[in-house]
């Protein structure tokens, strides 16, 4: 039951590295976590977006859930609060916030709604990273990135965006506010570089490598500049240019079977003749887009995700080349970005439900620069509340209500509600609701979320980075496979760096899922990637970042010891929803797929998350939230 990757999914998925060895050369580098003083404390000082160091799955956010899921440990007794709600939502990510929104629209603004989340901020992995340096605010994102035009969503998800002020006119305005060279913001005319090791430094080869991969532009010159053996260059040129049909010995039927049952990387080795040392050049794109490497994609899945091979498949050439044309030439009008990614969407949702967090905020036009008062999220005198640093450990029906147990900063607490929506990770739900059937628990536990790491590095200025000649580059042999300037868009009232003399933020993306051909199913490898994230300390990531940037930028005068002012590492071990893969997952009958069994209503409890839709996209989160609310109120 493989999920097809659509052209819209390509850039939406970008809203989605092997951990290098410790590097003695940087053992003495200064630590620059620069943890903000705005730690949890009083309402006036609590402002998570400015915290640096290890973020995402930060200390304090996962320990209680792991004790429950791994050892079945939870408190024996709870303090019962005098709090009863119409709806309690577990999880303040996009699906959880949307569930609260849909419920309020249906039940009315006076309905009592509480959203619990184990993290110190809302939004899930739509995380805002905010830096302040030299009297300037520089924004970046710690997870989900891109917005699609609401007209490309279904009615349910599209109407939510329109309710938030993100309509077609707003999308058009975002397009005008995005520089022509900012690829992550949907401007695919901007160059995409390729950065590879070259002696003691790194060589960045300009041009548009996403187009080069498909035989467009001066791809031959780009390939000839690579520091790899000549015979490998020859094979890449032939492959990109579509000079031959690499499956010409197979019948039409066998070709179709081959592209659906052979891994993309095996095709590169067996048919194209690429070495395992060259393959990473073609895998960086897949790692950042989807999580796993080409060893876990079928040939067709790799091609549909935009990987090379469009022009080298014989009878498939016309079909896949048309897909390539859509991916590379026609997407510019579809995808847009706020300067803090989809964190602005979460902020718009929260401010609509709890106006007191930013009473002066107008909406779309100033959401990026509005200062939020986190102390206003959880006030007793308001009907809608968001309670952070609170990990649910038990959810069960008791008579005609739901009892929700949670732990807030070490304190076991209990509340009740008429209904509950679980908008958390599917795999935790069986531990929260042990009364569920074994079949439903099995369905919930089938998928494994795709882990990612997103780092943001505040630099004294952008002079060295500007010398690269590209705003984004792929780094296939480094721990972080994509390196980009943080969003340079002006949407939401934000003013990005005005030029190379201003402070800037470098945005780095990494997939930790093994990409070296390690045996195992995709789910096995995703678990290994998750383990790697938890086993890596902030110091590990800092060392990797320093070495990678120094090798990339050192020739342009960059000095990591002086120029790096702060580092934020957003680790996302439970990242984007698992979808079904052609090499691992069977075709289930309708209604019998694990996600369909797992998401079934459980009395007064419903499930809303992207896991339940096997689609790691924001519109899927919204659709799941609407379904769950309808189950409880329909």
Buried (B, 14 or more C-beta within 10 A) or exposed (E): BBBEBBBBBBBBBBBBBBBBEEBEEBEEBEEBBBEBEBEBEEEEEBBBBBBBBBBBBBEBBBEBBEBBBEEEEBBEEBEEEEBEBBBBBBBBBBBBBBBBBBBBBBBEEEBBBBBBBBBBBBBBBBBBBBBEBEEBBBBBBBBBBBBBBBEBBEEBBBBBBBBBBBBEEBBEBBBEBBBEBBBBBBBBEBBBBBBBBBEEEBBBBBBBBBBBBBBBBEBBEBBBBBEBEEEBBEBBBBBBBBEBBBBEEBEEEEBBEBBBEBBBBBBBBEBBBBEEEBBBBBBBBBBBBBBBBBBBBBBBBBBBBBBBBBBBBBEBBEEBBEBBBBBBEEBBEBBBBBBBBBBBBBBBBBBBBBBEBBEEBEBBBBBBBBEBBBBBBBEEEBBBBBBBBBBBBBBBBEEEBBBBBBBBEEEBBBBBBBBBBBBBBBBBBBBBBEEBEEEBBBBBBBBBBBBBBBBBBBBBBBBBBBBBEBBBBBBBBBBBBBBBBBBBBBBBBBBBBEEEEBBBBBBBBBBBBBBEBEEBBBBBBBBBBBEBBBEBEBBBBBBBBBBBBBBBBBBEEBEBEEBBBBBBBBBBBBBBBBBBBBBEBEEBEEEEBBBBBBBBEBEBBBBBBBBBBBBBBBBBBBBBBBBBBBBBBE
